[in-house]
Amino acid sequence: MGECDVMQVCLNGHQITDRYKKSPERRQDFCEKCGSETIIECQNCGEEIQGDYHVEGVIAPSSTEVPDYCHGCGEPYPWNE
């Protein structure tokens, strides 16, 4: 089947990349839109933010939305508080 990559998001909710592992050249320590620090995991439980779902051999445009809540613990991300 496929696998889920990791999403990098700034603390204000701007998506940096939804392919953190597959495309490391897209990573940023700070958001170019607002200058805020970026994260790749829930600050409450440490679960990685789910990014692009990739299936080998299938080419599809990436359109992963920034989630409001952690799928691991249900707590809101900083941009949803």
N, C-alpha and C positions, 0 to 999 in steps of 0.2 A: 504494500500500500504506500502511503505517503508519510511525510513527517512534517511537523510544525517547526518553523524557525522561530527566532526570538525577535520581538519588537523593541526598538529603542525609542523612547518618548521623553520630551522635556517635562519638567515639573509643572509647566503650564498647559500640557496636553498636546503640544505639536509633535506629530510623528516625524522622527528622523529617518528611520528605516524599519521595514517589517521583515528584512532579510539580514539580520545582524550577523549570523554565522556564515551564511552563504556569500555575502558581499561585504567583507570587512572594510573595504575602501569607503563605504558610506557612513561609517561610524563617526560620531562627533561627541566631544566631551561637553560641549555647550551648544545650545540652539542658535541657529543663524537668524531666526525670526525675532527672538526675544532675549537671547543671551542667558537663559536659564540653564541650570545643570540638567543633564540627561540621566535616565535610569533604564535598566533592562529587566528589573525584577521588582516585585512587591516589597515595599519598605516595611511591611508588617510581618509577612511570613517567608519572604525570600524566593517565592515561586517566580519563575521567569514569565514575563509578559508574552503571551502567545502572538506570534507573527504570522507570516505567510505560510499557508499549507501547501507543500510542494509534493507532487506526485511525479516520480521519475518518468521521463518521456512525454509528459504533458506540458505544453507551453500555454500559459494563461497569464493575462495581465494581473498585476498585484493590486488588490483593492481592499486590503485588510483595514477595518476601522479600528480606531483607538478605543479600547474598552474603558468603561467607567468603573468597573469593579474587578477585583482579582478573582480569577477562576479557582484559585486554590483555597482562599480563606473568606472570600466574599466582602472583604473590606474595600472601601472606595479608594481609588488612586488619588494622589494629591490634587490633580486637576478637577476632581469631582467633589471636593469637600466644600 
